[in-house]
Amino acid sequence: MRDQQATAAIYPIVSERAGADCTITSIKTRIVDCPTTRRHRLSNTEVNVQSYVIAEAMLADGSIGFGEASTLGGPRWAEESVEAIKANIDHYLAPAVIGQNALAFEQNMLRLSAAANRNHAARAAIESALFDAAGHALDLPATAFLGGVVRDRIEVIWALASGDADQEIDEAKAKLAACEHRRFKIKLGFHQPADDMIRLRRIVDALSRSAECIVDVNQGWSEATAIRFFPQLTEMGVALVEQPLRPGMVEATARLAARFPLPIMIDEAAFSDTDIVCSARAAAGSILSLKLVKSGGLLAMKRAAAIAQAFGLELYGGCLLESGIGTAAHLAVLSSLPRLEWGCEHFGPKILERDLTRGEIQFRDFHIHCPVGPGFGISVDQDALQAMTRKG
């Protein structure tokens, strides 16, 4: 009750000064299915159509904000599917914050956490929509709620994940020629490791040292396989390897990190703050991939970054093939971090045949340029949203 009284005493004053009533009146959801320009393969699935849950939050003053929950091929990358995300938002999460003030960001996340355990992607979608709506209500960028902008552009990595070396080489050379990307992440783990090494070497040799290459195994190797093939990765000049082993294999990953000079990036092994601490203390990696679907929201992702850096880990802006809506939410956080040593991987809008936003996010000079304006600085393409909304 005391917290509710404090919120009532503080936040309406802020919104009244801007002539806005930031009370949350509704949160609507839809599932959208967006075809991709080519298949995107991981060690345990592949994607030709990327699905999202889009959350639309409306405030009492009429302001609207959008958030997004992304998955990869259903509940394979993590336990959430778009079908479950929508159901949990509609039945459990949205009712927990309807009637609350959108500006009470921390209190709203506490309510969401109490309403549904884990459900990181679902909670992140709601919080994103509330940040966007609050920004529109107060005519402020969402970054104003996150400490302000440190950088307005971020060097952006492109993923090569079709499994076809010839196609991937052509794709990479086109990105280099267009000055869109000069750093590439090659997905491994869906071929036999020896075959993946042949494919990887072809790509690295074709790029003639004009690009930086990293690899992502997506949990696809055992410790023994990694011991066998890490030396080849090092010899080829790979800059880092992402999540070579399954989550939970902290000690085994730490042994790899101690045995080889190749930096290891922690991704699926660290969803919670406790996971980050455990991996860092075990020295099971030196880089952390940041994602809203892991942290469960913008504020939580910024806290995850702080915890990682307190242990000396470097930071990487990871993605889950988000559309422009989810990309803009990530950029709001990433642009506000004091350090972001490895740039980001937010190429999602470029791999969709048709993005859900109207082009405010720009890719040029090997960087992704952060959109500017109220909220996340984007406008949603309502025609695209309607066309790709799942029926039934």
One Martini backbone bead per residue (centre of mass of N, CA, C, O) as a GRO file, in nm:
protein
  392
    1MET     BB    1   0.058   0.063  -0.020
    2ARG     BB    2   0.296   0.257   0.000
    3ASP     BB    3   0.383   0.228  -0.298
    4GLN     BB    4   0.117   0.332  -0.420
    5GLN     BB    5   0.127   0.613  -0.287
    6ALA     BB    6   0.395   0.701  -0.412
    7THR     BB    7   0.309   0.680  -0.703
    8ALA     BB    8   0.065   0.875  -0.683
    9ALA     BB    9   0.249   1.121  -0.586
   10ILE     BB   10   0.456   1.131  -0.839
   11TYR     BB   11   0.372   1.054  -1.141
   12PRO     BB   12   0.136   1.254  -1.196
   13ILE     BB   13   0.311   1.506  -1.183
   14VAL     BB   14   0.480   1.447  -1.430
   15SER     BB   15   0.242   1.414  -1.637
   16GLU     BB   16   0.103   1.687  -1.590
   17ARG     BB   17   0.335   1.864  -1.695
   18ALA     BB   18   0.280   1.721  -1.993
   19GLY     BB   19  -0.030   1.653  -2.029
   20ALA     BB   20  -0.035   1.348  -1.908
   21ASP     BB   21  -0.191   1.021  -1.897
   22CYS     BB   22  -0.017   0.715  -1.783
   23THR     BB   23  -0.238   0.521  -1.780
   24ILE     BB   24  -0.310   0.190  -1.815
   25THR     BB   25  -0.567   0.056  -2.036
   26SER     BB   26  -0.403  -0.134  -2.253
   27ILE     BB   27  -0.315  -0.478  -2.379
   28LYS     BB   28  -0.221  -0.595  -2.692
   29THR     BB   29  -0.214  -0.893  -2.900
   30ARG     BB   30   0.005  -1.052  -3.153
   31ILE     BB   31   0.072  -1.270  -3.417
   32VAL     BB   32   0.364  -1.284  -3.626
   33ASP     BB   33   0.462  -1.375  -3.973
   34CYS     BB   34   0.798  -1.354  -4.110
   35PRO     BB   35   0.958  -1.366  -4.380
   36THR     BB   36   1.262  -1.467  -4.508
   37THR     BB   37   1.531  -1.436  -4.734
   38ARG     BB   38   1.653  -1.679  -4.565
   39ARG     BB   39   1.781  -1.925  -4.415
   40HIS     BB   40   1.812  -1.999  -4.053
   41ARG     BB   41   2.068  -2.167  -3.882
   42LEU     BB   42   2.092  -2.407  -3.628
   43SER     BB   43   2.167  -2.678  -3.434
   44ASN     BB   44   1.819  -2.723  -3.371
   45THR     BB   45   1.734  -2.528  -3.619
   46GLU     BB   46   1.511  -2.355  -3.854
   47VAL     BB   47   1.446  -2.041  -4.046
   48ASN     BB   48   1.183  -1.888  -4.269
   49VAL     BB   49   0.991  -1.796  -4.031
   50GLN     BB   50   0.933  -1.519  -3.826
   51SER     BB   51   0.817  -1.499  -3.491
   52TYR     BB   52   0.583  -1.284  -3.310
   53VAL     BB   53   0.503  -1.074  -3.035
   54ILE     BB   54   0.277  -0.803  -3.025
   55ALA     BB   55   0.272  -0.522  -2.816
   56GLU     BB   56  -0.005  -0.297  -2.724
   57ALA     BB   57   0.002   0.013  -2.562
   58MET     BB   58  -0.237   0.204  -2.370
   59LEU     BB   59  -0.314   0.526  -2.274
   60ALA     BB   60  -0.522   0.767  -2.146
   61ASP     BB   61  -0.405   0.989  -2.365
   62GLY     BB   62  -0.348   0.782  -2.634
   63SER     BB   63  -0.094   0.652  -2.609
   64ILE     BB   64   0.139   0.445  -2.802
   65GLY     BB   65   0.299   0.119  -2.768
   66PHE     BB   66   0.573  -0.103  -2.865
   67GLY     BB   67   0.633  -0.458  -2.847
   68GLU     BB   68   0.862  -0.755  -2.836
   69ALA     BB   69   0.855  -1.112  -2.903
   70SER     BB   70   1.114  -1.351  -2.952
   71THR     BB   71   1.174  -1.644  -3.150
   72LEU     BB   72   1.307  -1.987  -3.238
   73GLY     BB   73   1.121  -2.230  -3.352
   74GLY     BB   74   1.009  -2.206  -3.085
   75PRO     BB   75   1.080  -2.410  -2.789
   76ARG     BB   76   1.422  -2.425  -2.836
   77TRP     BB   77   1.597  -2.192  -2.731
   78ALA     BB   78   1.350  -2.172  -2.544
   79GLU     BB   79   1.046  -2.218  -2.362
   80GLU     BB   80   0.923  -2.012  -2.551
   81SER     BB   81   0.631  -1.931  -2.727
   82VAL     BB   82   0.411  -1.745  -2.898
   83GLU     BB   83   0.161  -1.881  -2.782
   84ALA     BB   84   0.240  -1.854  -2.480
   85ILE     BB   85   0.294  -1.554  -2.468
   86LYS     BB   86   0.012  -1.456  -2.538
   87ALA     BB   87  -0.143  -1.602  -2.313
   88ASN     BB   88   0.018  -1.477  -2.070
   89ILE     BB   89  -0.045  -1.188  -2.125
   90ASP     BB   90  -0.358  -1.195  -2.139
   91HIS     BB   91  -0.406  -1.362  -1.848
   92TYR     BB   92  -0.156  -1.235  -1.650
   93LEU     BB   93   0.013  -0.972  -1.722
   94ALA     BB   94  -0.172  -0.741  -1.810
   95PRO     BB   95  -0.359  -0.734  -1.550
   96ALA     BB   96  -0.116  -0.641  -1.356
   97VAL     BB   97  -0.102  -0.326  -1.512
   98ILE     BB   98  -0.370  -0.237  -1.527
   99GLY     BB   99  -0.399   0.100  -1.400
  100GLN     BB  100  -0.119   0.180  -1.415
  101ASN     BB  101   0.177   0.349  -1.425
  102ALA     BB  102   0.409   0.366  -1.674
  103LEU     BB  103   0.640   0.517  -1.493
  104ALA     BB  104   0.646   0.252  -1.302
  105PHE     BB  105   0.871   0.047  -1.390
  106GLU     BB  106   0.960  -0.127  -1.146
  107GLN     BB  107   0.679  -0.196  -1.035
  108ASN     BB  108   0.576  -0.335  -1.291
  109MET     BB  109   0.789  -0.564  -1.287
  110LEU     BB  110   0.701  -0.680  -1.018
  111ARG     BB  111   0.419  -0.757  -1.112
  112LEU     BB  112   0.508  -0.946  -1.341
  113SER     BB  113   0.679  -1.141  -1.168
  114ALA     BB  114   0.430  -1.227  -0.989
  115ALA     BB  115   0.245  -1.335  -1.232
  116ALA     BB  116   0.522  -1.460  -1.378
  117ASN     BB  117   0.743  -1.693  -1.428
  118ARG     BB  118   0.969  -1.583  -1.608
  119ASN     BB  119   0.884  -1.493  -1.907
  120HIS     BB  120   1.086  -1.293  -2.053
  121ALA     BB  121   0.967  -1.212  -2.328
  122ALA     BB  122   0.691  -1.115  -2.228
  123ARG     BB  123   0.793  -0.894  -2.032
  124ALA     BB  124   0.959  -0.735  -2.242
  125ALA     BB  125   0.725  -0.653  -2.424
  126ILE     BB  126   0.574  -0.481  -2.219
  127GLU     BB  127   0.796  -0.288  -2.132
  128SER     BB  128   0.849  -0.175  -2.411
  129ALA     BB  129   0.564  -0.056  -2.457
  130LEU     BB  130   0.583   0.139  -2.211
  131PHE     BB  131   0.827   0.302  -2.298
  132ASP     BB  132   0.708   0.398  -2.566
  133ALA     BB  133   0.450   0.532  -2.456
  134ALA     BB  134   0.586   0.728  -2.254
  135GLY     BB  135   0.748   0.880  -2.467
  136HIS     BB  136   0.500   0.987  -2.620
  137ALA     BB  137   0.361   1.133  -2.382
  138LEU     BB  138   0.645   1.315  -2.317
  139ASP     BB  139   0.836   1.362  -2.558
  140LEU     BB  140   1.046   1.110  -2.526
  141PRO     BB  141   1.301   0.922  -2.513
  142ALA     BB  142   1.365   0.615  -2.381
  143THR     BB  143   1.661   0.689  -2.291
  144ALA     BB  144   1.574   0.883  -2.058
  145PHE     BB  145   1.503   0.615  -1.871
  146LEU     BB  146   1.834   0.504  -1.908
  147GLY     BB  147   2.047   0.777  -1.897
  148GLY     BB  148   2.106   0.806  -2.187
  149VAL     BB  149   2.317   0.885  -2.447
  150VAL     BB  150   2.636   0.755  -2.575
  151ARG     BB  151   2.531   0.637  -2.859
  152ASP     BB  152   2.419   0.653  -3.220
  153ARG     BB  153   2.611   0.404  -3.295
  154ILE     BB  154   2.667   0.056  -3.416
  155GLU     BB  155   2.844  -0.197  -3.474
  156VAL     BB  156   2.751  -0.453  -3.718
  157ILE     BB  157   2.654  -0.783  -3.733
  158TRP     BB  158   2.655  -1.066  -3.954
  159ALA     BB  159   2.481  -1.358  -4.032
  160LEU     BB  160   2.593  -1.688  -4.126
  161ALA     BB  161   2.313  -1.948  -4.182
  162SER     BB  162   2.266  -2.161  -4.432
  163GLY     BB  163   2.526  -2.373  -4.503
  164ASP     BB  164   2.618  -2.224  -4.772
  165ALA     BB  165   2.912  -2.116  -4.875
  166ASP     BB  166   2.854  -1.968  -5.139
  167GLN     BB  167   2.623  -1.794  -5.035
  168GLU     BB  168   2.783  -1.665  -4.797
  169ILE     BB  169   3.000  -1.526  -4.962
  170ASP     BB  170   2.815  -1.349  -5.132
  171GLU     BB  171   2.681  -1.208  -4.893
  172ALA     BB  172   2.935  -1.084  -4.765
  173LYS     BB  173   3.033  -0.922  -5.015
  174ALA     BB  174   2.779  -0.745  -5.034
  175LYS     BB  175   2.810  -0.612  -4.755
  176LEU     BB  176   3.085  -0.488  -4.805
  177ALA     BB  177   3.016  -0.319  -5.062
  178ALA     BB  178   2.775  -0.161  -4.894
  179CYS     BB  179   2.877  -0.086  -4.601
  180GLU     BB  180   2.727  -0.270  -4.366
  181HIS     BB  181   2.946  -0.517  -4.333
  182ARG     BB  182   3.268  -0.652  -4.151
  183ARG     BB  183   3.114  -0.854  -3.962
  184PHE     BB  184   3.098  -1.214  -3.889
  185LYS     BB  185   2.861  -1.478  -3.816
  186ILE     BB  186   2.915  -1.823  -3.787
  187LYS     BB  187   2.724  -2.097  -3.808
  188LEU     BB  188   2.729  -2.382  -3.605
  189GLY     BB  189   2.628  -2.744  -3.556
  190PHE     BB  190   2.463  -2.868  -3.828
  191HIS     BB  191   2.722  -3.006  -3.881
  192GLN     BB  192   2.985  -3.159  -3.897
  193PRO     BB  193   3.269  -3.038  -3.773
  194ALA     BB  194   3.453  -3.093  -4.020
  195ASP     BB  195   3.259  -2.955  -4.223
  196ASP     BB  196   3.254  -2.679  -4.084
  197MET     BB  197   3.559  -2.622  -4.127
  198ILE     BB  198   3.548  -2.613  -4.433
  199ARG     BB  199   3.342  -2.390  -4.458
  200LEU     BB  200   3.490  -2.176  -4.288
  201ARG     BB  201   3.752  -2.161  -4.453
  202ARG     BB  202   3.623  -2.059  -4.711
  203ILE     BB  203   3.520  -1.795  -4.595
  204VAL     BB  204   3.781  -1.676  -4.481
  205ASP     BB  205   3.942  -1.685  -4.749
  206ALA     BB  206   3.738  -1.512  -4.922
  207LEU     BB  207   3.776  -1.249  -4.731
  208SER     BB  208   4.082  -1.179  -4.700
  209ARG     BB  209   4.091  -1.021  -4.417
  210SER     BB  210   3.841  -0.798  -4.452
  211ALA     BB  211   3.721  -0.961  -4.208
  212GLU     BB  212   3.546  -1.041  -3.921
  213CYS     BB  213   3.532  -1.356  -3.740
  214ILE     BB  214   3.274  -1.545  -3.595
  215VAL     BB  215   3.133  -1.800  -3.376
  216ASP     BB  216   2.834  -2.025  -3.351
  217VAL     BB  217   2.729  -2.325  -3.184
  218ASN     BB  218   2.470  -2.354  -3.014
  219GLN     BB  219   2.552  -2.605  -2.812
  220GLY     BB  220   2.677  -2.841  -3.027
  221TRP     BB  221   2.910  -2.928  -2.831
  222SER     BB  222   3.156  -3.088  -2.688
  223GLU     BB  223   3.441  -3.086  -2.519
  224ALA     BB  224   3.597  -3.274  -2.711
  225THR     BB  225   3.531  -3.122  -2.972
  226ALA     BB  226   3.652  -2.852  -2.889
  227ILE     BB  227   3.943  -2.952  -2.847
  228ARG     BB  228   3.977  -3.036  -3.148
  229PHE     BB  229   3.874  -2.735  -3.292
  230PHE     BB  230   3.998  -2.479  -3.167
  231PRO     BB  231   4.273  -2.465  -3.317
  232GLN     BB  232   4.142  -2.396  -3.594
  233LEU     BB  233   4.010  -2.135  -3.513
  234THR     BB  234   4.271  -1.992  -3.436
  235GLU     BB  235   4.422  -2.025  -3.709
  236MET     BB  236   4.185  -1.860  -3.869
  237GLY     BB  237   4.114  -1.597  -3.677
  238VAL     BB  238   3.906  -1.618  -3.475
  239ALA     BB  239   3.768  -1.401  -3.234
  240LEU     BB  240   3.514  -1.588  -3.145
  241VAL     BB  241   3.311  -1.807  -2.928
  242GLU     BB  242   2.979  -1.920  -2.909
  243GLN     BB  243   2.838  -2.140  -2.722
  244PRO     BB  244   2.963  -2.450  -2.733
  245LEU     BB  245   2.798  -2.537  -2.485
  246ARG     BB  246   2.590  -2.631  -2.265
  247PRO     BB  247   2.403  -2.549  -2.031
  248GLY     BB  248   2.576  -2.616  -1.712
  249MET     BB  249   2.883  -2.637  -1.839
  250VAL     BB  250   3.090  -2.464  -1.663
  251GLU     BB  251   3.350  -2.625  -1.614
  252ALA     BB  252   3.405  -2.705  -1.909
  253THR     BB  253   3.421  -2.414  -2.017
  254ALA     BB  254   3.653  -2.328  -1.833
  255ARG     BB  255   3.860  -2.522  -1.953
  256LEU     BB  256   3.861  -2.398  -2.233
  257ALA     BB  257   3.941  -2.108  -2.150
  258ALA     BB  258   4.221  -2.207  -2.024
  259ARG     BB  259   4.340  -2.367  -2.286
  260PHE     BB  260   4.252  -2.123  -2.475
  261PRO     BB  261   4.276  -1.805  -2.651
  262LEU     BB  262   3.978  -1.817  -2.716
  263PRO     BB  263   3.712  -1.645  -2.687
  264ILE     BB  264   3.416  -1.665  -2.480
  265MET     BB  265   3.065  -1.663  -2.524
  266ILE     BB  266   2.785  -1.585  -2.336
  267ASP     BB  267   2.446  -1.704  -2.348
  268GLU     BB  268   2.242  -1.951  -2.269
  269ALA     BB  269   2.397  -1.970  -1.979
  270ALA     BB  270   2.267  -1.654  -1.932
  271PHE     BB  271   1.979  -1.525  -1.788
  272SER     BB  272   2.057  -1.466  -1.509
  273ASP     BB  273   2.235  -1.310  -1.271
  274THR     BB  274   2.342  -1.573  -1.147
  275ASP     BB  275   2.458  -1.689  -1.407
  276ILE     BB  276   2.668  -1.471  -1.449
  277VAL     BB  277   2.823  -1.514  -1.187
  278CYS     BB  278   2.896  -1.813  -1.226
  279SER     BB  279   3.054  -1.781  -1.494
  280ALA     BB  280   3.254  -1.565  -1.396
  281ARG     BB  281   3.377  -1.718  -1.149
  282ALA     BB  282   3.462  -1.967  -1.347
  283ALA     BB  283   3.572  -1.866  -1.622
  284ALA     BB  284   3.335  -1.927  -1.875
  285GLY     BB  285   3.409  -1.636  -1.984
  286SER     BB  286   3.451  -1.286  -2.145
  287ILE     BB  287   3.155  -1.269  -2.274
  288LEU     BB  288   2.834  -1.100  -2.313
  289SER     BB  289   2.510  -1.167  -2.418
  290LEU     BB  290   2.257  -0.938  -2.491
  291LYS     BB  291   1.900  -0.993  -2.397
  292LEU     BB  292   1.570  -0.952  -2.348
  293VAL     BB  293   1.486  -1.263  -2.342
  294LYS     BB  294   1.671  -1.303  -2.085
  295SER     BB  295   1.617  -1.061  -1.879
  296GLY     BB  296   1.305  -0.926  -1.915
  297GLY     BB  297   1.427  -0.633  -1.988
  298LEU     BB  298   1.567  -0.325  -1.986
  299LEU     BB  299   1.658  -0.293  -1.692
  300ALA     BB  300   1.773  -0.582  -1.664
  301MET     BB  301   1.984  -0.556  -1.892
  302LYS     BB  302   2.144  -0.329  -1.758
  303ARG     BB  303   2.216  -0.494  -1.506
  304ALA     BB  304   2.364  -0.723  -1.649
  305ALA     BB  305   2.591  -0.544  -1.757
  306ALA     BB  306   2.699  -0.454  -1.479
  307ILE     BB  307   2.769  -0.731  -1.370
  308ALA     BB  308   2.963  -0.817  -1.590
  309GLN     BB  309   3.164  -0.574  -1.553
  310ALA     BB  310   3.236  -0.636  -1.255
  311PHE     BB  311   3.383  -0.916  -1.376
  312GLY     BB  312   3.519  -0.827  -1.672
  313LEU     BB  313   3.318  -0.834  -1.888
  314GLU     BB  314   3.223  -0.820  -2.202
  315LEU     BB  315   3.012  -0.668  -2.461
  316TYR     BB  316   2.711  -0.792  -2.642
  317GLY     BB  317   2.464  -0.743  -2.894
  318GLY     BB  318   2.217  -0.949  -2.909
  319CYS     BB  319   2.003  -1.171  -3.110
  320LEU     BB  320   1.649  -1.284  -3.240
  321LEU     BB  321   1.541  -1.168  -3.507
  322GLU     BB  322   1.439  -0.892  -3.493
  323SER     BB  323   1.259  -0.649  -3.552
  324GLY     BB  324   1.234  -0.312  -3.544
  325ILE     BB  325   1.102  -0.318  -3.266
  326GLY     BB  326   1.313  -0.490  -3.107
  327THR     BB  327   1.561  -0.333  -3.196
  328ALA     BB  328   1.488  -0.056  -3.069
  329ALA     BB  329   1.491  -0.156  -2.777
  330HIS     BB  330   1.785  -0.244  -2.772
  331LEU     BB  331   1.912   0.030  -2.857
  332ALA     BB  332   1.827   0.188  -2.608
  333VAL     BB  333   2.023   0.032  -2.425
  334LEU     BB  334   2.296   0.022  -2.583
  335SER     BB  335   2.321   0.343  -2.605
  336SER     BB  336   2.346   0.360  -2.264
  337LEU     BB  337   2.610   0.225  -2.239
  338PRO     BB  338   2.928   0.276  -2.140
  339ARG     BB  339   2.982  -0.018  -2.269
  340LEU     BB  340   3.056  -0.184  -2.611
  341GLU     BB  341   3.294  -0.376  -2.736
  342TRP     BB  342   3.119  -0.568  -2.971
  343GLY     BB  343   2.867  -0.455  -3.024
  344CYS     BB  344   2.630  -0.579  -3.269
  345GLU     BB  345   2.343  -0.804  -3.417
  346HIS     BB  346   2.110  -0.603  -3.553
  347PHE     BB  347   1.974  -0.750  -3.853
  348GLY     BB  348   1.671  -0.833  -3.864
  349PRO     BB  349   1.533  -0.623  -4.065
  350LYS     BB  350   1.718  -0.744  -4.317
  351ILE     BB  351   1.590  -1.053  -4.316
  352LEU     BB  352   1.328  -0.940  -4.394
  353GLU     BB  353   1.105  -0.897  -4.641
  354ARG     BB  354   0.925  -0.737  -4.411
  355ASP     BB  355   0.903  -0.493  -4.212
  356LEU     BB  356   0.738  -0.326  -3.923
  357THR     BB  357   0.883  -0.074  -4.020
  358ARG     BB  358   0.974   0.265  -4.177
  359GLY     BB  359   1.310   0.299  -4.174
  360GLU     BB  360   1.458   0.433  -3.918
  361ILE     BB  361   1.657   0.205  -3.944
  362GLN     BB  362   2.004   0.228  -4.016
  363PHE     BB  363   2.246   0.102  -4.267
  364ARG     BB  364   2.583   0.231  -4.234
  365ASP     BB  365   2.912   0.225  -4.217
  366PHE     BB  366   2.891  -0.052  -4.041
  367HIS     BB  367   2.621   0.061  -3.907
  368ILE     BB  368   2.383   0.115  -3.662
  369HIS     BB  369   2.127   0.354  -3.646
  370CYS     BB  370   1.977   0.528  -3.415
  371PRO     BB  371   1.682   0.620  -3.344
  372VAL     BB  372   1.475   0.915  -3.339
  373GLY     BB  373   1.258   1.008  -3.081
  374PRO     BB  374   0.993   0.910  -2.953
  375GLY     BB  375   1.068   0.667  -2.778
  376PHE     BB  376   1.203   0.453  -3.025
  377GLY     BB  377   1.178   0.614  -3.313
  378ILE     BB  378   0.926   0.466  -3.437
  379SER     BB  379   0.718   0.328  -3.702
  380VAL     BB  380   0.445   0.144  -3.772
  381ASP     BB  381   0.352  -0.090  -4.014
  382GLN     BB  382   0.028  -0.159  -4.048
  383ASP     BB  383   0.017  -0.325  -4.307
  384ALA     BB  384   0.226  -0.536  -4.225
  385LEU     BB  385   0.094  -0.623  -3.964
  386GLN     BB  386  -0.170  -0.724  -4.091
  387ALA     BB  387  -0.052  -0.921  -4.307
  388MET     BB  388   0.119  -1.095  -4.062
  389THR     BB  389  -0.115  -1.177  -3.907
  390ARG     BB  390  -0.242  -1.423  -3.739
  391LYS     BB  391  -0.492  -1.644  -3.800
  392GLY     BB  392  -0.686  -1.767  -3.527
   0.00000   0.00000   0.00000
